[in-house]
Amino acid sequence: MIKDLEFKIAGFTLVELLVVAGVLAALGTLVMISFTGARSSARDTQRKSDIKQYQTALEQFANRNNSLYPGTNDTIINTGGGNTLCGYVELTSCSTDPEGTDHYEYSANGSAGGTASATQYVLWARLERTPLGGNVNYWVTCSVGRSGCVIEADEPTNSTCPATLDPC
């Protein structure tokens, strides 16, 4: 008598494969979302660091010029022309926004043109993330030594440091 041979096929069912594929897709989506947030956070950290670099350059300028800063109206810091903060404080290398936009700004009292005539200034950068809510947040650094975040409605418009600077 010939016995029936039993064949056992090893493998996964279609349902099992679909479940695994779904789980992997969900994990991949979560990883991509978390990296997106990490990248924008890293760019915001770079913006804060760049503003600190400009603050240091301004303080060095003031040390050479009887405690006066370059006087100017609202100026985009790094547009590449001569009438920029980089030109005024004689930086050989200008830090630019990580996204390539002109979101670094400087305002000081005193006469325009970058001459050493201002007694106070405000530097600010537009952030990608909005820790305070709203559409736009700015990182602000003032000549009085204060730094922090403000919402779009409180964006600096002159050399006066905003009354409230929140941590972000």
HELIX and SHEET records of a PDB file:
HELIX    1   1 LEU A   14  ARG A   64  1                                  51    
HELIX    2   2 LEU A   85  TYR A   88  1                                   4    
HELIX    3   3 GLU A  152  ASP A  154  5                                   3    
SHEET    1   A 2 TYR A  69  PRO A  70  0                                        
SHEET    2   A 2 ALA A 116  ALA A 118 -1                                        
SHEET    1   B 5 THR A  72  ILE A  76  0                                        
SHEET    2   B 5 TYR A 104  ALA A 108 -1                                        
SHEET    3   B 5 TYR A 121  LEU A 127 -1                                        
SHEET    4   B 5 ASN A 137  CYS A 142 -1                                        
SHEET    5   B 5 SER A 147  ILE A 151 -1                                        
END                                                                             
